[in-house]
Amino acid sequence: MRTRPLKVALLGCGVVGSEVARIMTTHADDLAARIGAPVELVGVAVRRPSKVREGIDPALITTDATALVQRGDIDVVIEVIGGIEPARTLITTAFENGASVVSANKALLAEDGAALHAAAEKYGRDLYYEAAVAGAIPLVRPLRESLAGDKVNRVLGIVNGTTNFILDKMDTSGAGYSEALDEATALGYAEADPTADVEGFDAAAKAAILAGIAFHTRVKIGDVHREGITEVTAADIASARRMGCTVKLLAICERAADGASVTARVHPAMIPLGHPLASVREAYNAVFIEADAAGQLMFYGPGAGGSPTASAVLGDLVAVCRNKLGEATGPGESAYTRLPVSPMGEVVTRYHISLDVADKPGVLAQVATVFAEQGVSIDTVRQQGKDGEASLVVVTHRAPDAALSGTVEALRKLDTVRGVASIMRVEGE
């Protein structure tokens, strides 16, 4: 074993960063044995130096992150500060000054991953980011390495613990969206500002990263169709139960049947109770990967939190340090296919549409005519009426999203349709 330690700088010391520092200290001997050399934490960049950070030597604390990554003697920089800037500049500066990087920054990787990979390649450094997607669940490395010889066709999963907790509570307790969000906040699953989670931004960033790796093409967060869960109602949950389904926020990345394009989307969807994803409870994550040779693979576990995310960071740290000792680098960006990302309008799926209609003869016939004219085939219809008003629930066969949009627009023009109560996709069948 080499006795000279590999030097590590830590950018950020919040929930994840502090746990990374703790594990590096308490598991120092094991890490050294696994790497083949000791690792030494030589600096921790923070915004608030006066905050007490238990177990971290105050002498390591600095507010000058730029100076830390410019030292020239740093082997690995761990970036867990999040956001676009200054993280992007700090990472590229680290590459320029001889350090490889381990990051948990999904937003930056989904927005500017290509440029970061290019910078890493230019300077001969590693860029690892297992922690950017689904916490402790190993997804990035299996896609980049274990399935490198296979053809991945689909990635389908729950990649945001906050929204899964909220939807699970709405399903199991009958709570409304606001009540479930309040409980998630009280338990620490939701941030004070939950927008990134409940509006699907977090899941969309992860979908972009997964799609890019799975299909060997560049997918940015702007390419991902995104819908959050704020419009999901208790009535939607109840309707799903009547169909033998539950509602989940899904990230879905697919290769077209002809292999000429890919799609990436995040939205709520009804899935059958018999589907493995339907049983994913609380704040857990789970992801299916479908490949030609490997078939269906499922990855399950805690998708967020200090300890799970730190576990993924430390796994990357071990890999990057081993590469350093071997004077090698791991896999970089693989975007050779250059496949276009198709718009959501071309995605084909099933739909559950709830309509408020007049309770009188001929309404169902009018609605069915609209679906037929738009080329959308109806699978089932359920109608309930009382005192001149009725609810009509239509479940379609698979149809392009653009055709569904045209159908809804035409339905709203019918005098007998009082309103479109909800629209939700049906997946997993």
N, C-alpha and C positions, 0 to 999 in steps of 0.2 A: 504493500500500500504506500502511495505517495504521502509524505509527511507534510509537505507544504500545502496549506489549505487553499481551496478555491474560494474566491471572495464574492460575496453576494450583497447587492444593494436592494433595498425594499422601498418601493414608491407607494406610499399609502399605508396607514396603520389603523384602519377602522376595524369593523367586525371580522373581515377576512384577513387583512394584513396582520392584525395582532395575533390571530390564530396561527398564521404561517410562522411568525416569529417564535411563538411558544413551542410549536412542534419542532422547529429547527433546533431549539435549545434542549428540549426534553428528550428528543430522539437523535441527538447528535451522533452518538456512537453507531446506532443502526444505520443512519444515513451515510456515514463515512464508510461503513462496511459494504453497503450496497453500491456506492459510487466508486470506491477504490481510492478515496482521498477525503479528508475532512472538508467541511464547508463552514465558512465563517461569515456571519452577518456583520458587515463593516459600516453600514449606514442605513438610516431609516428616514426618509423624507416625509414630513407632515406639514399640515397647514397651521395647526395649533400646538406649538411646542410646550406650552404650559400644562397641557393635559397629562394627568398621571397615567402612565402605561406600565402596568404591573409586569414584571419579569423582563423588561427591556432596559438595558443600560442607558441612562439619560445621555451619556457621552456620545451615543450613536445617533441621537436625534438631530435633525437639521431641517431648516425650512428652505434650503437652497437645493432643490432637486436637480437643477441644471448642473451645478458644480459637482454634485454627487455622481451623475452619470458621465461627466467629463473627466473623471479622475484618471482614467487610463489603465488602472490596475484592477478594475472590476471584471470578473469573469461572467457573471450572470446578473441581470437586472430583472426583478420581479415587479410588474406593474399591476397594482390593484386599486388605482385611484379612480378609474372609470372616466367616461366622457370623451369628447373628441380632443380638445386642447385643455391643458398642455400635454396630455398623454401622447399624442401623435409625435410632437416635436421631441419629447423626452425619449421615446423609443428609437426614433431615427438617430438621435444624438448618441444613444447607447451603442447602436450598431457602429457608428462612425468611430467610436472610441474603444472598440475591441470587445464589447460585451454582447452576449446572446441575451434573448429576452423571453421571459415567461409572462404571459398576460392573461387576465380574466376579463378583458374589455370587449364585450360582445358588440357594443354600439360602434366602437371604432373599427373593429374587424369587419363588421357588416357594411360599414360606410366606405372604408379605405383600405381593406385588406390587401388588394392587389399592389398598392404602392408600398405597403409595409413589407410584403413578401419580396418585392423587387429590391428594396433597400437591404433586407437581410441577405439576399443572394449577392448583391453587389459587394458587400463587405465580408461575405463568407461566414455569416452568423446564423444561429438558429432562431426561429420564431415558433414557440409552442403556445397553445391556448386551449388545452382541454377544459380548463375551468370556465371558459366563456360560454359553454353550452351544457346546461343540465347538471351543474354542481359536480358531485362526486361520480355521477354515472359516466363510465367510459364510453364515449361516442366518437370523438374526433380521432383518437388513435385507431380504433377498429376500422373506421372509414378510410383513413389515410394509409394504414399499414396492413391490418389483417385482411381487409377486403380489396386490397390493391390489385389483386389478380382476377377479381370477379367484376361483374357488371351489375351495379345497383340500379334498380328501377323505381323504387319508391321508398320514401322515408315518411312515416306517419306517427305522430305522437303528441303527448302532453308535455310541454316544455316550460310551463310557468306554474309554479306551486301556488302562488297567490290566487290566481283565477280558478285553479282546480279546487282549492279549499272553499272558495265562495260558492262555486257551482255544486260542490258536494254537499255543503250545508243547505243550500236551497232544495236539493233533492231529498236529503234524508230527514230534514226537520220541517220542511215546508216554509222556511223563512223567505222573505223577499230579498231582492238584491241588496238594498241598503242595510238591512239587518245583518246579512251575511258579511258584507264588507266591514261593518262596525266590529263584528266578532273577529274577523281576520286582522284588523288593525289592533284590537286589544291584545291579541295573542302574539303580535309582532310579525305576522306573515305579510301584512300590507304596510307600505310606507305611509308617512303622513300625507304625501301626495301620491296616490296610487295610479296616476294616469298611465305611466309606462307599462304597468301590468294590465290594468283592466281594459285599456284601449288597444292592447295587443302589440304595442311597440317592442316590448321585451321579447315576446315570442317571435315576432317578425325578424328581428335581428338574428336570433338563433336559427330560424328557418333559412335565412340567407346564407349563413355560414355552412350549415349542413348541406344545403343544395349545392353550393359551390364545390364542396369536397366530394360529395356523392357522385356528382355528374361531371366532374372535371371541367367545369366552366365557371365563368365569373358571374356571380349573382350578388347584387347589392340590395340593401334594405328597401330601396325605392322600387325594386322589381317585384317585391312581395306584396300581394294583395292582402290587406289587413282590415279586419273587423274585430272589435272588442266585445265584451260581455255586458256592457252597461244597458243594452236594450233587452236582455234576456229577462223574462218575467216568470213569476210563479206559475202563470197559466201555461207558458211554454214548457216548463218542467213537468207540469201535470199532464199536458198533452203527450209529451214524450213517454211518460210512464204508461199511458193508455196504449201506446204503440209497442210497448215492451222495450223502450229505449231509455237512455239517459242523455244529458247534455254535457258536452265537454268542449273546451277551447282547444282546437287541434291545429297543429302545424303540419301541413301536407306538402311534400315536395315530390314531384313525379316526372318521370321521363315519358315523353309521348310514345304512343304505340309504334310509330314509325321511326322513333329514335332521332327525329330531326329537331326537336325542341324540348324544353322543360317548362314546368310551372312550379310556382311556390306561392303558398297562400296560408293565411292564418284566419280562422273564423270559428264561431261556435257551430257545433253540429250535433245532431242526434245520432247516437250509435247504439246498436242492439245491446241489451243487458248481457247477452252471451259473449260479447266481444271482450277479450282480455283488458282492453283499455277502460271498459265500463267499470271495472272493479278497482281502478286506481283511486284511492281515497285521500282525503285530507290534502296536505301540501306536497304530495309525492308526484314524481314525474315518471313517464314511461314512454319509450320510443320503439316502434317497429321499423325494421329495415328489411326490405325485400330485394333479394339478389338472384341472379340466374342460377348460380351453382349452389350457393349457401341456403337458398330458400328464405324462410322467414326467421328473423332473429328478433328477440325482444330484450330491451335493456330497461331496468327498473331500479328506482331508488330515490333518495332525497335529492331534489334538484336545486336547492339553495341552502343558505345558512353558512355561518362561519366555518364550522368544522368540515362539512362535506366539500365546500369549495376549496378550502385549504388543502384537503386531501388531494384534489386534482392538481392544485398548484405544486405541491411537493412531488407528486408523481412526475410532472413535467420537469421539475428542477433536477431530479435524479437522472432523467433521460438526457437533459441538456449537459449536465456535468460529465456524464459518461462520454458524450460526444466530444466534449472539450479535452478530456484526457486522451481520447483516441485520435485527436486532431481531425475530427470528421464533423459533418453536419447531418441532421436528420432530413426527412422529406420536406420539401418546400411546397410552393403553390403548384398544383397540377391543373392547368386550364386549357389543355390542348384541344378539347373538343369544340370550344367556342360556340356552344349551342345557344340559340336565342331563347329568351324567356317569353313565353306566350302570354298575352293578356288574359285577365280573368274571364272575359267574355267567351273565350274558346274552351274554358274548362267544362267538362261534362260531368254532371253529378245529379243526384235526386234532390227533391225539395219537399218541404212541409210548409204549406201556406194556410194561414188561418184568416178567414174573411168574416167581417160583420155584414150580413145581408138582410134584406127584407124577407119576412116569412110569408111568402105567397107562392102560388103555383108558377112554374116556369123559370124560377131563379136558377136552379141547378142546370137546366138546359142552356140558359144564357152563358153561364160560367163555363160549362163544358165546351160550348162553341168557341169561346175565346181561346181556350187552351188548344183546341184543334186547329184554329186558324194560325196560331203561332208555332204549330208543329211540336207541341209538348203533350206527350201521352200521359193520361191519368192512370194511376195505379189503384188508389182507393179514395173514397169520399165518405165523410161523416158529417151529418147535419143534425143540429138541434135547434128547435125553435119554440118561442113562446111570446104571446101578446104582440104579434106583428114584427118581432125581431128574431134573428136567428144567427147562429154561428155555423160556418161551413169550413171544414178542414179538408184540404186536398193534399194528397201525397202523390207525387209524380213518379214516372219512370225517369231514367237518366236522360238529361237534355243539356244542351249548352247553356251557360250562364246568360249569354246574350238573349237567347230565346225566352228565358225566364223573365228577364228584365222587360222585354217587350210584352209578355203576358201580363205582368203586374201593371204596367202602364195602361194597357187596354182594359183590364178589370176595373181600374179606378174611374174609367169613363162611363161605366154602366150605372144607370140610375138605381138599380136594385142593390148595388154594392155600396154599403155605408162607409166601409173603410177596410184597409188591409191591416189586420191586427198584428201579424208577425210573419216573417219569412225565415226559414231555417233550412240549412242543407242536411241531408241524411247521408252518413258515411258508414263505412265498415261492413258493407254487405257485398 
